[in-house]
């Protein structure tokens, strides 16, 4: 009997990446791809795994219900929220199973191709913490390594690494809670031990692509995964030790110390260990221009008594319990208007105090997204620790949020992701910040808050609940948007016309826009860490770059901007799409590999690819429901328009696509697409 699994993702690329790992692991027979809705790709196949025969279906559902947009009839995240996932930070992808017409979540997973350095390294810790809290397994898959590029010439800067405390927090969280939450490193295109001495000692056996596939498949098929979990966490711990050796041992735990912490008896924890060692103090670096109010004096106070927790570079450290009375007294002198009852509580507790310091908010009061992960990171490190946490914020705060903080902090936590992180994971909050009224810094505020009411409210959400199955909702969206346009374009060119097409880039909403490739002269050349815009004025990063062969004498690069509504297209977008590619090709590709006659390993690029080797056509794709007259849209300087119309009736489901061309080259491409589609025998698209 066929078993149906679903892969929910931010976009079709996230979904297909997981599907491809599953297929690579199982090496199945009789694979069939088709659309069950204009937005939903299905994959049917048979396979034998560990001596057992299985008939499986994967349904790929891109585009979550987010930001008040209802794409599907139900929200897959509801089960997680009911089980205690109280942050809005949710996994990029979910694997689920359909059983007895109900859908049960199996795994949350995230892929990251961004540079893992500085506060970016813990930006996603809230997702791990919140998902792990429900008991749902969570995997954070990191492409290692990634280089930061110079903005002027795209040359590689010195390699930067995440602090070892970040991957260790996953190990610790899994160890203490018993809920499987782990980081897993996979080999990136740029990983080359011979070219960079910083990774020369990295053991490639600690890459976990194979374990990732086997773990996912076993979990899906209801098999025991303890062995894979153990191996993944062991590799996770090896990476902790590798990273520890990349940082100054005078202000960071060493690899040996991390191993000692991991092996501590159950009655000891990382805080006890840090206080006993006391090798370095806690010092939060704040740029002179960012200091506000009495923040400089607070830092001086903490420098006297604070102890580093794992690293001096992290935004949190320890005030030992013996120093809390003195700390509270000094805070009272520094801020004499603070509520004395809270100051007394701060000074009298016998628990160690963790103090976290971050700006929190950008100059206009909007969230600094990486700061949402700072307290979840601390909480994962401190899972077994009975401590209090005080958060100190010195960034500008919007006046209405300050009012909510004074009068109804629970509402504020429900409305704002960063405030939710602060108020639910802290015991105390000190605010020493300018208040924004409109665009003006109207006045300053100094407050101390006891957050235990908010903390208790959110901590009780989902307590004792498991992730219960929900009735399986339809694979048909109830509304269509840009995600669906991207799915239709992607499916047409990479599945139906795949004999003639290579997908150089697909960047739907939520994509990581990490790279763009072309195939030329038997090599795949790839540019990584793509800029949002071209260094040349008016460049625009495309949503799709499709390399199509056999249309013209040269390979064709079809550069597409996708939107839900045609009037959202930028002025002169067609020219900008081409300018972006032309500018990128003035630089040597980041990596390259030979693909003909065989696929070889990636190497660093050493030769430019000439823009003149390609025909370039720009295009726009959008929904017919939200389209303007083509004569208006063609003013945006695109040679081709793909006007997408999802057709759904009782008898059939298909994409109706009107292709409107502006040039003779466009006419040639249109004919090529339609002729080759007809020859494919597919029945799920109609062209007009």
C-alpha angles and dihedrals in degrees: 000000000000116000118207123217127181130214110201115191145166087252143351093272093058089048095048093046089060092042090052092051089052092048093046090052096047099036089207133194131235097022114190125188122195143143119260088181132002086264102036124077116197126200120196123189146149123231144168116222126177090348096309128110119229136183108205139181124196117198115196113209111183124192120042127223097264140147092022091302113130107208097158129033091249137026115245089205093063091087091054093048092051089052093054108278095138100167122090087223101102134173119278090232140022129199114205139169130225112224126167090347091305128110121225123189115233107173144003115213138179132192120203126188094167124110109277100217139112116356090337087075092069099033090107097043090101089061092051094046095045096044093043090052089068094053091248111136113247129195125191108199114200125195103223126233118022125173129214110230131217108251094223104049105006091239116154117262123212110297116262126202136202117253111267089237090072099063090035090058088063092049092049094046091052093045096050102037099034088228111127109242117153147155117232124193123214127188114265126210092255097050106121120152091191093058100044122042090198090075098032091107095047111119107226089206085077091069106104109201093119094048089047092058096043092046093051094046094047091047091050093048093049095249127144111274100182093110093052092045091052093049093047093050090046090054088045088056092048089055090050088058093045091052093046089061091056094065134070107274090210091071103022138055113263125232089258091052092051089053090050090051091050090053096047115130116256093259092059131064143181092275093055089046093050093049093047092050096038089177096154137011128243112257124169113207113220122178113241092243091054098053112111135183110333097341093118092055091046090054090051090052092050091047088062098054109008122111123206117250108213093319141016088224096065120094094240138061143160135279102193115232092246089061097047095093091053091044092051092048092052091047089052091053092045092048106026093174094062116118107269095214091061092045089053091051090049092053103039102053117107092211123102112256123229112204119201121192126190140141092237099187137056123235092276093048097255120136121277092223099207089058089065087072099048097085094039087054090051091046092052090050090047099043093126095036124102098212141132121241126213118191120202116199123189102168126107114281126205110244096235090054091050088052091051089049090055097042111022114007093170090063090048091052090050092051103042128049098207093046089048090056092048098044098042098045100038130072093201134022127198116196118195102163148122116261119230119218105183104315095333131095094230103177144334127259132206115187141151120204135192103218099187094111091056092040092052093046094055096035090060093053109110095355110160093010124122125208100274122201117254128209106277110252126216120281087226117095118234090215134022130222146150093308089062094048088054092049092051094049092044094049094046096052103032100039109025099030095029094125088068102029140072118190106226095178139355115187110173121166108301092021120138096228085210098150151005125207139190130187115223135150092004093304134103108221117195134193114204136196091033120207118240090235134016119268084234113080114265098020115147125195108236124232092219133020111186121184109210122190131203096029098096135006088265125048111269123231108204107198113196134189111200127202139161091231126034094221089063089069113110123246110271090002093155093061091044092054091056093043090056093056094042092052094046090053091059086075129070110258115258092233141000139190135186112249102173127096089000135002110255134187123282119265131183111273118255106171134054122241112229114238088211090067089077142059109230125205125177122211143174127218125194143143120284089222090066101034131128123211108294091238088065095045093048088063085074085076098245116145093211136031123202106199105193124205121178109215118202126174137140094274105041149006121211147137116256109204126189110199113201118187132200102190140036089252087056090052091052092051093046091054091046092053095047095044093049092044091054090049091052092067092225117146102192099089131058122195126206 
